[in-house]
């Protein structure tokens, strides 16, 4: 279902549940000066009790049919994407995903089935058919120990949890959303030279998980992704690009997502987050004073990378390489393998500079925050890299069972929709700051000659072993020349080539907590792909020996 619409509450409630599954509708596009109120969008939510009843029915059907293990996820997801510039353009898209997925194990063989119309009859049919398909496979393929190796987790027979919120954003009128976003846009425009657009993306999930081990968990989760975009691009003289709203964060650098969290509408109210947006615009303006130069000499350069660039490099190279599905080859025909494979040689090995330590966690107030992951595991904090050595990986409960190592699940089982099987996702990452400088300018003084990179896009190969940093375009990237410890001019349009192992081993300095940037990233894994969003808090670093070339 797509199209511009304006519905009364009665009309909207008249839309059937089945027709909303997987739907996406456009909110009215109108000028900010319009004064007639826009109707509150009230979409009927599924009663969790009905999902729980379906879950029990499906698990019973799978076990009766012959499954040695079974679990089910039922989801009711609502996505509200809105955009407002500092003039008169505003747009919105409302999407709904109502679906279920059933995973079973029969004699060590795993199967998965799903549907987009959760009813008691449909979940039973799916559960039985997945088990029946596995029973037809040859006995030579069976591995009876597969589920016995799964790490034991506490059974939660009646678990319920909800993101703590004061104001549900899905009960707030579109006009009120746009009014707040307009204030953000005007605050940023007051210090910015170009056009400004603000994007809010709200996600509300009702999730039910149940397993044959006796667990039944219900969660109601709300997340927000506030984004700033400056100077052209998706904020144009003719308005806002709807493709950005419907697809997410297309074309908007991760460094421009501020305040992403698991929270309600109250997080965007008041002055705190608005001041962060304004400070970002002011910082961009401060750096815009440098003269620009093209055709910079090809060669090898040491570079100071701002915290946001460190986060981009982590998100595109090292962190995906630590996903267990990549390490053991499950993703060889999908999202790719890992340059750190085989895992037996990676665990405990010094694969990075001793200056690098990474911690992983899924705090309930951050994006991805929850009480239990999509396999029923309670998330916990754990070290991933300690002084350059790999001490753990990102695995799901199922994939960890395939290893002969004593690794435990930490709550990394993730999926963005019930119709996709949970994979070992990347949780939120915190890099331990160093003591080598309180600003990128201070780090540059110790560099001598080289480059300072403020923002960029990393483009790695499928194994994440090699890649390049793209410094092309005035909005998505920015790099500067450093001469005798001082920033002199902005360097335009080039690429920096790297090898991941060498890059992470070459970190010679790590900035203090004053250099930390928080960035939001998305990673695809699985077939079909599961979109996993995560948060990285990382310091500025000094990286050695990057190769500068020019785009062909």
Order of alpha helices (4+ residues) and beta strands (2+ residues): alpha-alpha-beta-alpha-beta-beta-beta-alpha-beta-alpha-beta-beta-beta-beta-alpha-alpha-beta-beta-alpha-alpha-alpha-beta-beta-beta-alpha-beta-beta-beta-alpha-beta-beta-beta-beta-beta-beta-alpha-beta-beta-beta-beta
